């Protein structure tokens, strides 16, 4: 059986999950055997992040050790502590002479709707996730940061559907790879850009289709929006050699995937965040055009978003796309 394209097709990239057995929530860690260059683009108006400022081009640290995506809202930022503990135990991190300090970046999404909201990913969850990180194709659906994800909450949680985690990658015969990972937990509906069809979102009253968010907004110019329980998180990766500034540009371009797939996206109460990382393992014969890499990253992230929804499993009152008429 052919290997399913995955962000771990990018040479040097490792991914691990922690998925709670107590309720749908979890975290996902992206790391590498060597420190790597990273950038970030944050477009949601209510992000929850760790160490994102150090990825700004003018700041000093140019390589990091891990990126995590986590459920649990702001509580989920605690997973970074466990990841740091694991990395320190393995003598990985920034050499500060008297100690190696792991540089761990991450972002969280709000998934407290499902089950007991007091159960959130913690430091041990982060430790367990990075401990299992491997080159295997990424598990998708109700796993890791996508375990408690839901989509289409714009007209109330009672009409929403199950979201999830997805991954994809493109690999050229030269060995150049661009991959993506997405945790899909959106306020808006999810569209497959290859067909233009809504595949998951706010369900209609007769439960045979979807409410068109764009038509409703254009007609009313106002909505009684529910409490914000959204955020789509992504990581895009390449084995091309990139600087921190170039990674940031790739992350910016990759955000196009959210605009293609999620309506509406990048709202004031979303935490939509995309990280871009470079393992730098590809033996380049010529300088790569960052614009081409950014376009490929957006395509890969769009595929990952669609897969995150299509691989999801129904939970409670939240049906999955594959179970909905």
Secondary structure, DSSP 8 states (H G I E B T S, - for coil): ------GGGSTTEEEEEEE-SSSS-EEEEEEEEEEEEEEEEE-SSS--EES-GGGSTTSS---EEEEEEESSGGGGGGHHHHHHHHHHHTT-SEE-SS-EE--EEEEE---TTSS-TT----HHHHHHHHHT-BSS----BSSGGGTT-EE--TT-GGG-EE-EEEEEEEE-TTS-EEEEEEEE--SSEEEETTTTEEEESSB-TTSSSB--HHHHHHHHS-----------EEEEEESS---HHHHHHHHHHHTHHHHHHEES-S-TT---EEEEEE---S--SS---HHHHHHHHHHHHHHHHHHHHHT---BTTB--GGG--
